[in-house]
Amino acid sequence: MANEFEVELDNDIKLEEPKKYKVFLLNDDYSTMDFVIDVLIKVFRKSQDEATKIMLNIHNKGKELCGVYTHEIASTKVAQVKVLAREKGFPLKAVMEEE
């Protein structure tokens, strides 16, 4: 005897892209330019040239975009900057803003 099952599938499932967050580094009067470049290379995977350009923009404009990520990755990058800055005794700060 065969059992018959009817399965109803919801064809209206909508997948959405996760929200993205911009991560910025903020200028301060104490973090060295070399340290900021080092953070950009290590945390944000920038090339030496990219890191130098971003560092100069941070210095001149007060802040600069370092990347756009999902919430989890963005918050991890902000935390990594905080740890590296504390280890070196600098007040460098990263912030994230919803895109």
Secondary structure, DSSP 8 states (H G I E B T S, - for coil): ----------TT-------EEEEEEE--SSS-HHHHHHHHHHTT---HHHHHHHHHHHHHHSEEEEEEEEHHHHHHHHHHHHHHHHHHT---EEEEEE-
